[in-house]
Amino acid sequence: MNDFEKTNCAENSGNELVEKSIDRFYRETTKENLIDVLESIRNRMHEDGKWIVPVIPPQELSENIDIENIKAGDTITASQPLHFKLHHLETTDGKTWLAAFTGMDEAEKGESTSTITDDIGQMLKGCRNMHEAGIIINPWGKSFKLTKELIQMVLDADIPENHIYCQEGDITKLDVDVIVNAANNSLLGGGGVDGAIHRAAGPGLLAECRTLHGCKTGEAKITKGYDLKAKYVIHTVGPVYNRLESEKCAGLLYDCYRNSLELAKQYDLHTIAFPAISTGVYGYPKHEAAVIAFMAVSGWLDENPDYGMAVILCCFDQETMKIYRYILKSRSQEKDSFIH
Ligand code: ADP
């Protein structure tokens, strides 16, 4: 192994549970042990874990970098994207596979090769679109064939089914992919849920909102979540309720939910929490707004049956919670009576 290899492998650690589960499966090929391997890989993926991947280094790298003088732990920054070719393995059945090692000791069991550390999640997602049969983990030791079907199982286990939940509480505390903000047209913060979200997210949120140049009523824009547990915030602007224009208001409120869900889908987000948009300062009657929220959300879920979106309707007060519960219950009864 040369220094370049060491450099790129320095980050490796934390794959012990994957190794242990593979070891158990190697000794006893049971369904339970297989599930344990997949579960340990999925957990590692969530921890942003890395694997060591054998590669053929690009020509530009050896031309531009003094490989001999790189020490373990050094970071190399390339001015242009580098394209590493992954090593392939061929099994006796003629199938080709990518290879990955859980640790440097595993990589060293075979022929010396250059390696990089690669993000497990990215590798699994990338592998789905390649023609290889999958990834062989630790090919020179106790190996595990992570076929494409198993990769899909690891990734699918993460996708919740389409579902609507009601939850009472503060939306800023929720550990979801994205929370929706009932913002105003300026997107520069306000009272109610908007103020709470900005306080919890910190000043970075306002700074990013300034770059968005506002948002029209019924539309939605996305930012990062900053100090929130949620990774993203979708800012949508509900209508100010006007009894004389109730149909127009209903349409705009409906659009807020749908456009937020569409935007979440564009970002591949699968858990989303909504406040009761427009029912605070904007004065929308709570019951009417809840019916529109349910229609918009359930309509979108019906149109996207395989997407896997968990929608949390977050209620800040008991009155809203009661209304949502009532609608949810009558909705499921409707479905039940339809089925029977
Ligand atoms: P709008 O201007 O769209 O009416 P508001 O923020 O005034 O927005 O209120 C929208 C809804 O959000 C109201 O039902 C309010 O009770 C609720 N709300 C306020 N703070 C929070 C919070 N921290 N978490 C969840 N919902 C909240």
Residues whose N, C-alpha, C, O or C-beta is under 5 A from the ligand:
A	BS01	ADP	G169 D170 I171 T172 A182 G191 G192 V193 D194 A196 G238 P275 A276 I277 S278 T279 G280 V281 Y282 G283 C314 F316
